[in-house]
Amino acid sequence: MKSLYTTCVAALAVITMAACNAKGSDKQKKNIQQLPVFTVNLKDTLLQQAYVADIQAIQNIEIRAKVSGFLDKILIDEGQFVRKGQPLFQLNDAEYKVELYKAQAALNSAIAETKGAELEVNRVQTLVAKNVISKTELELSKAKLLAAEAKVNEARFKEKEANIKLSYTLIRSPFEGIIDRIPLKLGSLIAEGTLLTTLSDNKQVFAYFHVSENEYLQYVRNGKVTADDWKRDPIDLYLSDGSYYPNKGVFETMEGQIDDNTGAIALRARFNNPQRILKHGATGKIKLTTKVHNAVMIPQKSTIEIQDKVFAFVVEKDGTVRMQNFEPMAKVAGYYIVQNGITAGQQLVFEGIQNLRDGVRIQPLPVVLDSALMT
């Protein structure tokens, strides 16, 4: 009887301990935080990158005086559209007309001297034929004729030079475009080389922008190896106020080397500007769209930034989490495209990471990433 009693007590103790252990285990499980996790997959995406663009007119030149003189006439106004060959400024030309008259007179004198030398050669030839004088006299007269002809040529050049200088007093537009600021006023004394205004032809514009070496290599991996490869895709331009410029651009060329100081390569695009909205010296943003194949993408809400470094929580097989630093390549539509640090197949905590610590154990609740982002 006593043996039966002892057996019953032992059995009851075992049952009691098992119940306590079960309750402790259930309590421990309840203390483990349940968090949604997702598996990192590879996917193709479109990456749009923005670059600061320096906009320049296809032609933009300074109009400078090529001769000195007083400014007699200003034939245009600031901001005016002018045609090729249209008169812009008139300098006082009296001095240059006098120089032209002197050059013409010198030319006429040289021509007359040449005619006299020709007559002298003919006369001497006749006398030499009659043996009146020696052949030396003939050679001397021919030399004088050559000298006279040289003076004629010199006088012609001086006349042409005087004509050119006179023509410089009327300054014409070398091409059609828009007149900029006119700093000088009527009556100003102009020296040779003085800036009169600036002329800009902006019916088309160039947009210069720089792409980093890493981004350039990404474009190369997507098939844009040569300049001709870049020309296949139209280019979008956004103005300084953020508005979209309606005319798409065309890539034209790139530099042949990476800049040592900036680590970037310069590219140039051309945009039509029929309404002349874009001005020389304006700024904007070039946006390029490229395909990224097999990209590792992580939702930005699944990451945390600490001292300019970005981290995600990797879930190990036993449910513990580990902070993992990674290098983002770009941001697109609420995602980070990962450069390195995270690989496909890893499990990451989707949300609720604000209070997580390295080494904490969680109970993973697998979610499909696309459906999770829709909530």
Long-range contacts (C-beta under 8 A, 24 or more apart in sequence): 29-363, 32-319, 32-361, 32-362, 32-363, 33-352, 33-360, 33-362, 33-363, 34-362, 34-363, 34-365, 35-349, 35-350, 35-351, 35-352, 35-356, 35-362, 35-363, 35-364, 35-365, 36-349, 36-350, 36-351, 36-352, 36-364, 36-365, 36-366, 36-367, 36-372, 37-315, 37-347, 37-348, 37-349, 37-350, 37-362, 37-364, 37-365, 37-366, 37-367, 38-302, 38-347, 38-348, 38-350, 38-366, 38-367, 38-368, 38-369, 38-372, 39-345, 39-346, 39-347, 39-366, 40-296, 40-297, 40-298, 40-342, 40-343, 40-344, 40-345, 40-346, 40-347, 40-348, 41-344, 41-369, 42-294, 42-295, 42-296, 42-344, 43-294, 43-295, 43-297, 44-291, 44-292, 44-293, 44-294, 44-295, 45-291, 45-292, 45-295, 45-297, 45-332, 45-335, 45-337, 46-289, 46-290, 46-291, 46-292, 46-332, 47-218, 47-289, 47-290, 47-291, 47-292, 47-330, 47-332, 47-337, 48-287, 48-288, 48-289, 48-332, 49-211, 49-215, 49-287, 49-288, 49-290, 49-330, 50-238, 50-285, 50-286, 50-287, 51-209, 51-210, 51-211, 51-285, 51-286, 51-287, 51-288, 52-209, 52-210, 52-283, 52-284, 52-285, 52-286, 53-207, 53-208, 53-209, 53-237, 53-269, 53-283, 53-284, 53-285, 53-286, 54-207, 54-208, 54-209, 54-283, 55-205, 55-206, 55-207, 55-278, 55-279, 55-280, 55-281, 55-282, 55-283, 55-284, 56-205, 56-206, 56-207, 56-208, 56-280, 56-281, 57-177, 57-200, 57-201, 57-202, 57-204, 57-205, 57-206, 57-279, 57-280, 58-201, 58-202, 58-203, 58-204, 58-205, 58-206, 58-270, 59-175, 59-177, 59-199, 59-200, 59-201, 60-198, 60-199, 60-200, 60-201, 60-202, 60-280, 61-174, 61-198, 61-199, 62-195, 62-197, 62-198, 63-88, 63-89, 63-171, 63-195, 63-196, 63-197, 63-198, 63-199, 64-193, 64-194, 64-195, 64-196, 65-89, 65-91, 65-168, 65-171, 65-190, 65-191, 65-192, 65-193, 65-194, 65-196, 66-168, 66-192, 66-193, 67-91, 67-96, 67-165, 67-168, 67-169, 67-192, 68-189, 68-190, 68-191, 68-192, 69-93, 69-95, 69-96, 69-169, 69-189, 69-190, 70-187, 70-188, 70-189, 70-190, 71-184, 71-185, 71-186, 71-187, 71-188, 71-189, 71-190, 72-186, 73-186, 74-182, 74-185, 74-186, 76-179, 76-182, 77-179, 77-182, 78-179, 78-180, 78-181, 78-182, 78-197, 79-178, 79-179, 79-180, 80-178, 80-179, 81-176, 81-177, 81-178, 81-179, 82-173, 82-176, 82-177, 82-178, 82-179, 82-199, 83-173, 83-176, 84-173, 84-174, 84-175, 84-176, 85-172, 85-173, 86-172, 86-173, 87-170, 87-171, 87-172, 88-171, 88-172, 88-173, 88-179, 88-196, 88-197, 89-170, 89-171, 89-196, 90-169, 90-170, 90-171, 91-168, 91-169, 91-170, 91-171, 91-190, 92-169, 93-166, 93-169, 93-170, 96-162, 96-165, 96-166, 96-168, 96-169, 97-166, 99-162, 99-165, 99-166, 100-159, 100-162, 100-163, 100-166, 102-162, 103-155, 103-158, 103-159, 103-161, 103-162, 104-159, 104-162, 106-155, 106-158, 106-159, 107-152, 107-155, 107-156, 107-158, 107-159, 109-155, 110-148, 110-151, 110-152, 110-154, 110-155, 111-152, 111-155, 113-148, 113-151, 114-145, 114-148, 114-149, 114-151, 114-152, 116-148, 117-141, 117-144, 117-145, 117-147, 117-148, 117-149, 118-145, 120-144, 120-145, 121-145, 171-196, 173-199, 174-199, 175-199, 175-201, 176-201, 177-201, 177-202, 178-202, 178-276, 200-279, 200-280, 202-273, 202-276, 202-278, 202-279, 202-280, 203-272, 203-273, 203-274, 203-276, 204-270, 204-271, 204-272, 204-273, 205-270, 205-271, 205-273, 205-278, 205-280, 206-252, 206-268, 206-269, 206-270, 207-235, 207-237, 207-249, 207-268, 207-269, 207-270, 207-271, 207-284, 207-286, 208-266, 208-267, 208-268, 209-266, 209-267, 209-269, 209-286, 210-259, 210-262, 210-264, 210-265, 210-266, 210-267, 211-264, 211-265, 211-267, 212-263, 212-264, 213-258, 213-263, 213-264, 213-265, 214-329, 216-258, 216-264, 216-265, 218-290, 218-292, 218-329, 219-288, 219-290, 222-290, 222-291, 222-292, 222-293, 224-290, 227-251, 227-252, 227-253, 227-254, 230-254, 230-267, 233-288, 233-289, 235-269, 235-271, 235-286, 235-287, 235-288, 236-286, 236-287, 236-288, 236-289, 237-269, 237-271, 237-284, 237-285, 237-286, 237-287, 238-284, 238-285, 238-287, 239-282, 239-284, 240-282, 240-283, 240-284, 245-271, 245-277, 245-278, 245-284, 247-271, 247-272, 247-273, 247-274, 249-286, 292-337, 295-337, 295-338, 296-337, 296-338, 296-342, 296-343, 296-344, 297-332, 297-335, 297-336, 297-337, 297-338, 298-326, 298-335, 298-336, 298-338, 298-342, 298-348, 299-334, 299-335, 299-336, 299-350, 299-369, 299-373, 300-331, 300-334, 300-335, 300-336, 301-334, 301-350, 301-351, 302-348, 302-349, 302-350, 302-351, 302-353, 303-336, 303-353, 304-353, 304-354, 310-336, 312-342, 312-348, 312-349, 312-353, 313-348, 313-349, 313-353, 313-356, 314-342, 314-346, 314-347, 314-348, 315-347, 315-348, 315-349, 315-362, 315-364, 318-361, 319-361, 319-362, 319-363, 319-364, 320-359, 320-360, 320-361, 320-362, 321-349, 321-356, 321-358, 321-359, 321-360, 321-361, 321-362, 322-358, 322-359, 323-358, 334-373
